Amino acid sequence: MLVRVLSALVALPVLLAVVWLGDPYLTLLGLVATVLALREFYRLAQGAGGQPFTWLGYGLGVILLLGMQRWGPSAVPPLLALGVALGLSGAMLRWREGQSDTGWLWTLGGMLYLPLLLGHFLWLRALPQGLAWVLLALLTTFATDTAAYFVGRAVGRRKLAPRLSPGKTWEGAVGGMLGAVAAAALLPGTLALLPGGAALPIPLPAALVLGVLLGVAAQSGDLAESYLKRSAQIKDAGRLIPGHGGLLDRLDSLVFAGPIVYYYAVWILSTG
């Protein structure tokens, strides 16, 4: 626990500072995170019996994230189409009769899972009051993870998904949901206290709904990464962050949270 707390005390201020500064620092952080997380993802893919085109995945992931930052949503379809075409071409070239090569699927899966989902934070930061939107997504996700962890440790009894993550309980999941709802309800007004800030335009009922969605998304993202690790029979995605494991072990909840907040802000609340 001490190592986990110390790691968080080092990493969290850096993350918040980059979010505060915005681009180009946020994009640079996204690129570094994409490459490191893809490295861990492809390691899991290899552990599960896949043969992804790792260097193609790194290159396409970087291009996709940069395209999302430069051209917005319009960049996604052509770049994903490029990923499909190049991945299939690579699989065709290395194919041998009697073999089944799904490496192109793992390569494309890495693009869909990491740079595509993480890129939504760049779009979110570019919205009016983008800083507050990103902080809402980050802090609500952190509140979900923290509440689920401590409630689960304190009173957790009933296993939530024993085959995927034996340590997670239904009680912890409920605690995480309550943490998400409380954070989503309190943060829109609290973020107005930031220098130059203003309250996010979220009515309380809409904030509560967003909290529920983020509670589900964050915990689903955690379980999704657990599924990948169990498929590869690996305990942690890496050892990059002392006490936490790999970078993917820290991003698992956030990758689902960014798109939820972005589309909720743009589609439901018509912010943009």
C-alpha positions in Angstrom: 0.0 0.0 0.0 2.8 2.4 0.9 4.5 1.8 -2.5 1.1 2.3 -4.3 0.5 5.6 -2.5 4.0 6.9 -3.1 3.7 6.1 -6.8 0.4 7.9 -7.0 1.9 11.0 -5.2 4.6 11.2 -7.9 2.4 10.4 -11.0 -0.8 12.3 -10.2 0.7 15.8 -10.0 2.5 15.2 -13.3 -0.8 14.1 -14.9 -2.8 17.0 -13.6 -0.1 19.5 -14.6 -0.1 18.2 -18.2 -3.9 18.2 -18.3 -3.8 21.8 -17.0 -1.3 22.9 -19.7 -3.2 21.2 -22.5 -1.6 20.9 -25.9 1.0 20.2 -27.1 1.9 18.6 -23.8 -1.2 16.5 -23.5 -0.8 15.1 -27.0 2.9 14.3 -26.2 1.8 12.5 -23.0 -0.9 10.6 -25.0 1.7 9.5 -27.5 4.1 8.2 -24.8 1.2 6.4 -23.0 0.0 4.9 -26.3 3.3 3.4 -27.2 4.0 2.1 -23.7 0.5 0.7 -23.3 0.5 -0.9 -26.7 3.8 -2.6 -25.8 2.1 -4.2 -22.8 -1.1 -5.0 -24.8 0.9 -6.8 -27.5 2.8 -8.7 -24.8 -0.6 -9.9 -23.5 -1.6 -10.8 -27.1 1.5 -12.9 -27.5 0.8 -14.6 -24.2 -2.7 -15.5 -25.4 -1.2 -17.1 -28.5 -1.5 -14.1 -30.9 1.2 -12.8 -33.2 0.5 -9.1 -33.6 2.5 -6.9 -36.0 3.9 -4.9 -33.1 5.9 -2.2 -35.0 3.0 -1.7 -37.4 0.7 -1.3 -34.3 3.0 1.3 -32.7 3.2 3.3 -36.0 -0.5 3.2 -36.7 -1.3 4.0 -33.0 0.9 7.1 -33.1 -0.6 8.2 -36.5 -4.1 7.6 -35.3 -3.6 9.7 -32.1 -2.0 12.5 -34.0 -4.8 12.4 -36.6 -7.4 12.6 -33.9 -5.7 15.6 -32.4 -5.3 17.4 -35.8 -8.5 16.5 -37.7 -10.9 15.3 -35.0 -13.4 12.6 -35.5 -13.1 12.8 -39.3 -9.6 11.2 -39.1 -10.8 8.0 -37.5 -12.5 6.1 -40.4 -9.6 6.4 -43.0 -6.9 5.6 -40.4 -8.8 2.5 -39.1 -9.3 1.5 -42.8 -5.5 1.9 -43.3 -4.9 -0.3 -40.2 -7.2 -3.1 -41.6 -5.6 -2.9 -45.0 -2.0 -3.0 -43.8 -2.7 -5.6 -41.2 -4.4 -8.0 -43.7 -1.6 -7.4 -46.2 1.0 -8.3 -43.6 -0.9 -11.4 -42.6 -1.2 -12.4 -46.3 2.6 -12.0 -46.8 3.5 -14.3 -43.9 0.8 -16.8 -44.3 1.7 -20.5 -44.7 -0.8 -23.2 -45.8 -2.4 -24.9 -42.8 -1.8 -21.9 -40.5 -4.3 -19.5 -39.0 -2.9 -16.0 -38.7 -4.9 -13.6 -36.5 -2.1 -11.2 -35.9 -3.8 -8.5 -38.0 -6.8 -8.7 -35.6 -4.6 -8.2 -32.6 -2.9 -5.3 -34.3 -6.1 -3.6 -35.1 -7.5 -4.5 -31.6 -4.6 -2.5 -30.1 -5.5 0.5 -32.2 -9.2 0.3 -31.2 -8.5 -0.3 -27.5 -5.8 2.3 -26.8 -5.1 5.2 -29.1 -8.7 5.4 -30.3 -10.2 5.5 -26.8 -7.4 7.6 -25.3 -7.7 10.1 -28.1 -11.2 11.1 -26.8 -9.4 12.9 -23.9 -7.8 15.2 -26.6 -11.2 15.9 -28.0 -12.6 16.4 -24.5 -9.8 18.9 -23.6 -10.6 20.9 -26.8 -14.2 21.5 -25.8 -15.3 24.7 -24.1 -14.3 24.3 -20.5 -12.3 21.4 -21.7 -10.0 21.4 -18.6 -13.0 20.9 -16.3 -14.4 18.1 -18.5 -11.1 16.2 -18.4 -10.8 16.6 -14.7 -14.3 15.4 -14.2 -13.5 12.3 -16.2 -10.2 11.6 -14.4 -11.4 12.4 -10.8 -14.6 10.5 -11.1 -12.8 7.5 -12.4 -10.2 7.7 -9.6 -13.1 8.1 -7.1 -14.7 4.9 -8.5 -11.5 2.9 -8.3 -10.6 4.1 -4.8 -14.1 3.6 -3.3 -14.3 0.1 -4.9 -10.9 -0.9 -3.5 -11.5 0.2 0.1 -15.1 -0.9 0.3 -14.2 -4.2 -1.2 -11.4 -4.7 1.3 -13.5 -3.6 4.3 -16.8 -5.5 3.7 -16.4 -7.4 0.4 -17.7 -11.0 0.6 -19.5 -11.9 -2.7 -17.2 -12.4 -5.7 -18.1 -10.3 -8.7 -16.2 -12.1 -11.4 -14.0 -14.8 -9.8 -12.7 -16.2 -13.1 -11.5 -12.8 -14.2 -10.5 -11.0 -11.0 -10.8 -13.0 -7.8 -10.3 -10.0 -5.6 -13.3 -8.0 -6.8 -16.6 -8.2 -5.0 -20.2 -7.0 -5.5 -19.8 -4.9 -2.3 -16.8 -3.2 -3.8 -18.6 -2.7 -7.1 -21.5 -1.0 -5.2 -19.0 1.2 -3.3 -17.4 2.1 -6.6 -20.7 3.1 -8.1 -21.5 5.3 -5.0 -18.1 6.9 -5.3 -18.7 7.7 -9.0 -22.1 9.2 -8.4 -20.9 11.3 -5.5 -17.9 12.6 -7.5 -20.0 13.3 -10.6 -22.5 15.2 -8.5 -20.0 17.3 -6.6 -17.3 18.0 -9.2 -19.2 20.2 -11.7 -19.7 23.0 -9.2 -16.5 22.4 -7.3 -14.4 22.7 -10.5 -15.6 26.3 -10.8 -13.2 27.1 -7.9 -10.3 26.6 -10.2 -8.6 29.9 -11.4 -10.6 31.2 -14.3 -13.0 28.3 -14.0 -16.8 28.1 -14.3 -19.3 25.5 -13.2 -19.9 22.9 -15.8 -23.3 23.1 -17.4 -24.6 19.8 -15.9 -27.9 19.7 -14.1 -27.9 17.5 -11.0 -30.0 14.7 -12.5 -27.8 14.6 -15.6 -24.7 14.6 -13.4 -26.1 11.6 -11.4 -26.7 9.7 -14.7 -23.2 10.5 -15.8 -21.9 9.2 -12.5 -23.7 5.9 -13.0 -22.3 5.6 -16.5 -18.8 6.3 -15.4 -19.1 3.9 -12.5 -20.1 1.1 -14.9 -17.5 2.2 -17.5 -14.6 2.4 -15.1 -15.3 -1.0 -13.5 -16.0 -2.6 -16.9 -12.6 -1.3 -18.2 -10.9 -2.8 -15.2 -12.6 -6.2 -15.8 -11.8 -6.0 -19.5 -8.1 -5.7 -18.8 -8.4 -8.6 -16.3 -9.8 -10.7 -19.1 -6.8 -9.9 -21.3 -4.4 -10.8 -18.5 -6.2 -14.0 -17.7 -6.2 -15.0 -21.4 -2.4 -14.5 -21.4 -2.0 -16.1 -17.9 -0.1 -13.0 -16.7 -0.7 -11.3 -13.4 0.3 -7.7 -14.3 0.6 -6.1 -17.7 4.0 -4.8 -16.8 6.2 -3.4 -14.0 6.4 0.2 -15.1 4.7 1.7 -12.0 5.9 0.4 -8.6 3.0 -1.1 -6.6 0.6 -0.8 -9.5 2.0 -3.0 -12.3 2.1 -1.8 -15.8 0.7 1.3 -17.4 -2.2 -0.7 -18.8 -3.1 -1.6 -15.3 -3.6 2.1 -14.5 -5.3 3.1 -17.8 -7.8 0.2 -17.9 -10.6 2.3 -16.2 -9.8 5.5 -17.9 -9.9 4.2 -21.5 -13.6 3.6 -21.2 -14.3 6.8 -19.2 -13.0 9.3 -21.8 -15.5 8.4 -24.5 -18.4 8.3 -22.1 -17.8 11.8 -20.9 -17.0 13.2 -24.4 -20.2 11.8 -26.0 -22.3 12.7 -23.0 -21.0 16.3 -23.2 -21.4 16.5 -27.0 -24.5 14.5 -27.6 -26.6 14.7 -24.4 -25.6 18.1 -23.1 -24.9 19.6 -26.6 -21.6 21.1 -25.5 -19.1 21.9 -28.2 
